[in-house]
């Protein structure tokens, strides 16, 4: 089973049904639900997702959606060491740096799936956009 980090943008594509990106996000989450992929997100993603969804929905509805999400994805730990590495990294986007170093520190993540591939040019982990990743996974199915 492939261990991947889903970047915040992929989850938001799903929740906001942002076409055409939501289609690949749906496939990814469906594969997680079927336990064909092992997806992780970070506490930063949870916080950002809540904050952005709160603009359009109630606290109760968002919490329910987050509980559903967490029934099919896992949360990576993020500690001081990961934050310190992010602060001193060459990443231009601090959130992406936090995501990257949490993934790296975990030792579990094989690929980061994000629509912002260019923001991860300093990544020490492979990075793919959702469309390419979905095509790769589906081409490997029997």
C-alpha positions in Angstrom: 0.0 0.0 0.0 1.3 3.4 -0.9 1.8 5.9 1.9 1.2 9.5 0.8 0.7 12.9 2.3 -2.3 14.7 0.9 -1.7 18.4 0.8 -4.4 20.8 2.0 -5.3 21.9 -1.5 -6.4 18.4 -2.5 -8.8 18.1 0.5 -10.2 21.5 -0.2 -10.7 20.6 -3.9 -12.9 17.7 -2.6 -14.9 19.7 -0.1 -15.5 22.6 -2.4 -16.0 20.4 -5.4 -13.6 22.5 -7.4 -13.8 21.2 -10.9 -11.9 19.6 -12.6 -9.6 19.0 -9.6 -12.3 17.5 -7.3 -12.5 14.4 -9.6 -9.0 13.3 -8.8 -9.4 14.3 -5.1 -12.5 12.1 -5.0 -10.7 9.1 -6.5 -7.9 9.5 -4.0 -10.2 9.6 -1.0 -12.2 6.7 -2.4 -9.1 4.6 -2.6 -8.3 5.6 1.0 -11.8 4.6 2.0 -11.3 1.2 0.3 -7.9 1.0 2.1 -6.0 0.8 -1.2 -4.0 3.9 -0.2 -2.7 5.0 3.1 -3.1 8.8 3.2 -1.9 11.2 5.8 -2.5 14.8 6.5 -1.0 17.1 9.1 -2.5 19.1 12.0 -1.8 22.2 10.0 -4.1 20.9 7.2 -6.9 20.2 9.7 -6.7 23.7 11.1 -6.6 25.3 7.7 -9.5 23.2 6.3 -11.6 24.1 9.4 -10.7 27.8 9.0 -11.6 27.9 5.3 -14.8 25.8 5.5 -15.9 27.9 8.5 -16.5 30.8 6.1 -19.3 28.9 4.4 -20.6 26.4 6.9 -21.4 25.9 10.6 -19.0 24.6 13.2 -21.1 21.5 13.7 -21.2 20.6 10.0 -17.5 21.2 9.6 -16.6 19.1 12.6 -18.8 16.3 11.2 -17.0 16.5 7.8 -13.6 16.4 9.6 -14.6 13.4 11.6 -15.6 11.7 8.3 -12.3 12.6 6.7 -10.4 11.3 9.7 -12.1 8.0 9.4 -10.2 7.4 6.1 -7.0 9.3 6.5 -4.4 9.5 9.3 -2.7 12.4 11.0 1.0 12.8 11.0 2.7 14.0 14.2 4.3 17.5 13.9 6.8 18.4 16.6 9.2 21.2 17.4 11.9 19.5 15.4 9.8 19.6 12.2 8.8 23.2 12.9 12.5 24.2 13.4 13.5 22.5 10.2 10.7 24.3 8.4 11.8 27.7 9.8 15.3 27.3 8.5 14.5 25.6 5.2 14.7 27.0 1.7 10.9 26.5 1.2 9.2 29.8 0.2 5.8 28.7 1.6 6.0 28.0 5.3 2.9 25.8 5.4 4.4 23.6 2.7 7.7 23.4 4.6 5.8 22.3 7.7 4.0 19.6 5.7 7.2 18.4 4.1 9.2 18.1 7.3 6.3 16.4 9.2 6.2 13.9 6.3 10.0 13.5 6.3 10.2 13.1 10.1 7.5 10.4 10.0 9.6 8.1 7.8 6.4 6.8 6.4 5.6 9.0 3.4 6.6 7.9 0.0 5.1 10.8 -2.0 3.4 14.2 -1.4 0.3 14.7 -3.5 -0.3 18.4 -4.2 -1.5 20.7 -6.9 1.4 23.0 -5.9 4.2 20.8 -7.1 6.5 23.8 -7.8 6.2 24.9 -4.1 7.9 21.6 -3.1 11.0 22.0 -5.3 13.2 21.6 -2.3 11.4 18.4 -1.1 13.4 15.4 -0.1 10.3 13.3 -0.8 8.8 12.6 -4.2 6.0 15.0 -5.2 3.2 14.5 -7.7 0.1 16.3 -8.7 -3.2 14.5 -8.0 -3.9 13.8 -11.7 -0.6 12.2 -12.4 -0.8 10.2 -9.2 -4.3 8.9 -9.9 -3.2 7.9 -13.5 -0.2 6.1 -12.1 -2.2 4.2 -9.4 -5.1 3.3 -11.8 -2.7 2.0 -14.4 -1.2 -0.4 -11.9 -4.6 -1.9 -11.0 -5.2 -5.4 -12.4 
